[in-house]
Amino acid sequence: MEIAIMIWNKAIRHTGLLQNIISDRDPKFTSALWTNLHNLFGAKLSFSTAYHPQADGLGERMIQTLEDMIRGFCAYGLELKYYDGFTYDCCTLIPALELKYETSIHYST
């Protein structure tokens, strides 16, 4: 249920109902609950193979981009740890990272 709530709060609420979900074969996504939710919403559920996650190329590229951004933001946060009396850390910079990613121009768009 925790994952369903997270997907509602972070994805569906902002972008609308999902049309296609690509996932590994995690039991959370193969359960009867999720199968019924996908059927109810009319979403297509596709699975990548366990040893070939590249099946979802766009998703893999997005994850790589986010990892690079998080790495950079964490390093930036360490440099500014006590700047102007405010303690920066990765958690305080995550909203800025999210804004940067959401407003940047992507190759696929």
Backbone torsions as a table, in degrees:
resi	resn	phi	psi	omega
1	MET	NA	-33.2	-179.2
2	GLU	-59.9	-41.9	179.5
3	ILE	-68.1	-39.0	178.2
4	ALA	-60.7	-42.1	178.7
5	ILE	-65.4	-41.8	179.2
6	MET	-63.0	-43.8	179.1
7	ILE	-63.7	-39.7	176.7
8	TRP	-61.5	-49.2	-176.1
9	ASN	-69.2	-36.8	-173.1
10	LYS	-99.2	-21.3	-175.2
11	ALA	-120.8	-65.8	-172.9
12	ILE	-61.0	-41.4	-178.2
13	ARG	-61.1	-32.5	-176.5
14	HIS	-95.8	-31.4	-172.5
15	THR	-116.6	-7.9	-175.8
16	GLY	95.2	-177.5	-177.9
17	LEU	-65.1	143.3	180.0
18	LEU	-77.2	138.1	179.1
19	GLN	-96.2	-34.3	-177.7
20	ASN	-143.5	129.8	178.3
21	ILE	-122.2	126.7	175.5
22	ILE	-110.3	126.1	-175.1
23	SER	-139.6	160.8	167.6
24	ASP	-74.9	-176.2	-176.2
25	ARG	-90.4	38.9	178.3
26	ASP	-62.1	135.0	180.0
27	PRO	-55.5	-25.8	178.6
28	LYS	-61.7	-33.1	-177.5
29	PHE	-96.4	-8.8	178.1
30	THR	-103.0	0.3	-178.1
31	SER	-69.6	161.5	179.1
32	ALA	-60.6	-36.9	179.3
33	LEU	-58.1	-50.4	-178.0
34	TRP	-68.4	-38.3	177.5
35	THR	-60.2	-44.3	178.3
36	ASN	-65.1	-40.7	177.9
37	LEU	-62.5	-42.6	178.7
38	HIS	-63.1	-42.4	178.0
39	ASN	-64.1	-42.2	180.0
40	LEU	-61.5	-43.7	-177.9
41	PHE	-85.6	-8.5	-178.4
42	GLY	74.1	23.9	-179.7
43	ALA	-88.0	144.6	177.0
44	LYS	-91.5	127.4	179.0
45	LEU	-106.6	117.2	178.7
46	SER	-115.9	148.9	-179.9
47	PHE	-117.7	136.8	171.2
48	SER	-87.9	157.8	178.8
49	THR	-74.9	156.2	-175.0
50	ALA	-59.8	-36.8	-175.7
51	TYR	-108.5	19.0	179.0
52	HIS	-142.3	63.4	-177.6
53	PRO	-67.7	-11.0	180.0
54	GLN	-68.3	-4.6	178.8
55	ALA	-57.6	-28.2	177.2
56	ASP	-104.8	73.8	-174.2
57	GLY	-56.2	-45.7	-179.2
58	LEU	-65.6	-41.2	178.2
59	GLY	-63.9	-42.1	178.8
60	GLU	-63.5	-39.8	179.3
61	ARG	-66.3	-40.7	178.2
62	MET	-62.0	-43.5	179.6
63	ILE	-62.0	-42.1	178.6
64	GLN	-62.2	-43.3	178.5
65	THR	-61.6	-45.4	179.5
66	LEU	-64.4	-39.3	177.0
67	GLU	-61.0	-43.9	178.5
68	ASP	-62.3	-42.7	179.9
69	MET	-65.2	-42.8	179.8
70	ILE	-62.8	-42.5	178.1
71	ARG	-58.5	-46.5	179.3
72	GLY	-65.0	-42.8	179.7
73	PHE	-65.4	-37.5	178.3
74	CYS	-65.4	-42.0	177.6
75	ALA	-63.9	-41.4	178.4
76	TYR	-62.5	-41.8	178.9
77	GLY	-63.0	-36.3	178.5
78	LEU	-66.9	-37.2	179.0
79	GLU	-66.5	-33.5	-175.6
80	LEU	-102.6	23.0	-171.1
81	LYS	-48.7	-43.0	-177.0
82	TYR	-123.4	30.7	-179.2
83	TYR	-68.9	129.0	178.6
84	ASP	55.1	30.7	176.8
85	GLY	76.2	2.3	179.5
86	PHE	-106.5	133.8	179.2
87	THR	-89.8	116.2	176.9
88	TYR	-92.4	142.2	169.7
89	ASP	-147.0	176.8	-176.7
90	CYS	-57.1	-39.5	-176.6
91	CYS	-65.0	-36.2	-180.0
92	THR	-75.7	-18.7	-179.4
93	LEU	-95.6	-9.3	-178.0
94	ILE	-59.1	-43.3	177.4
95	PRO	-59.7	-35.6	176.9
96	ALA	-67.0	-39.0	177.4
97	LEU	-62.7	-44.8	179.7
98	GLU	-61.3	-44.1	178.1
99	LEU	-61.7	-44.9	-179.7
100	LYS	-60.6	-45.5	-179.0
101	TYR	-66.2	-45.2	-176.2
102	GLU	-68.1	-26.0	-177.3
103	THR	-102.6	0.6	-179.9
104	SER	-84.8	155.3	177.9
105	ILE	-85.0	127.4	-179.3
106	HIS	-103.2	149.9	-179.4
107	TYR	-56.1	-36.6	-175.4
108	SER	-78.3	-8.3	-177.8
109	THR	-104.9	NA	NA
